[in-house]
Amino acid sequence: MNGTDPKTVYRYDTGGSGFKKAAFFLLILAGLMAVFAIYWLTPFLGA
């Protein structure tokens, strides 16, 4: 039993639900970082 067995991969990833949750979480983090960047850069751009 090596780690590259397809059965092992399918057992731990059921329908890609974990990937969808991780992608959604990362998109939310990216949005929050963009909002924070705009809030942080506004005083410098307005000066």
C-alpha positions in Angstrom: 0.0 0.0 0.0 1.7 3.1 -1.1 0.4 6.7 -0.8 -0.4 7.1 -4.6 -3.1 4.4 -4.6 -6.2 5.9 -6.3 -8.5 4.2 -3.7 -6.7 6.1 -0.9 -7.3 9.4 -2.7 -11.0 8.8 -3.3 -11.5 7.6 0.3 -10.2 10.9 1.7 -11.8 13.2 -0.9 -15.6 12.5 -1.1 -16.9 14.5 -4.1 -14.4 17.4 -3.6 -16.5 18.8 -0.7 -13.3 19.6 1.3 -11.8 21.4 -1.7 -15.0 23.5 -2.2 -15.0 24.5 1.5 -11.3 25.4 1.4 -11.7 27.4 -1.8 -14.7 29.3 -0.4 -12.8 30.1 2.8 -9.8 31.3 0.8 -12.1 33.6 -1.3 -13.6 35.1 1.8 -10.1 35.7 3.2 -9.0 37.3 -0.1 -12.0 39.6 0.0 -11.3 40.7 3.6 -7.7 41.4 2.7 -8.8 43.5 -0.3 -11.1 45.5 1.9 -8.4 46.0 4.5 -5.9 47.0 1.8 -8.3 49.7 0.4 -8.9 51.0 3.9 -5.2 51.1 4.7 -4.1 52.7 1.4 -6.9 55.4 1.2 -5.1 57.9 3.5 -1.9 57.6 1.4 -3.7 58.0 -1.9 -5.8 60.9 -0.7 -2.8 62.9 0.6 
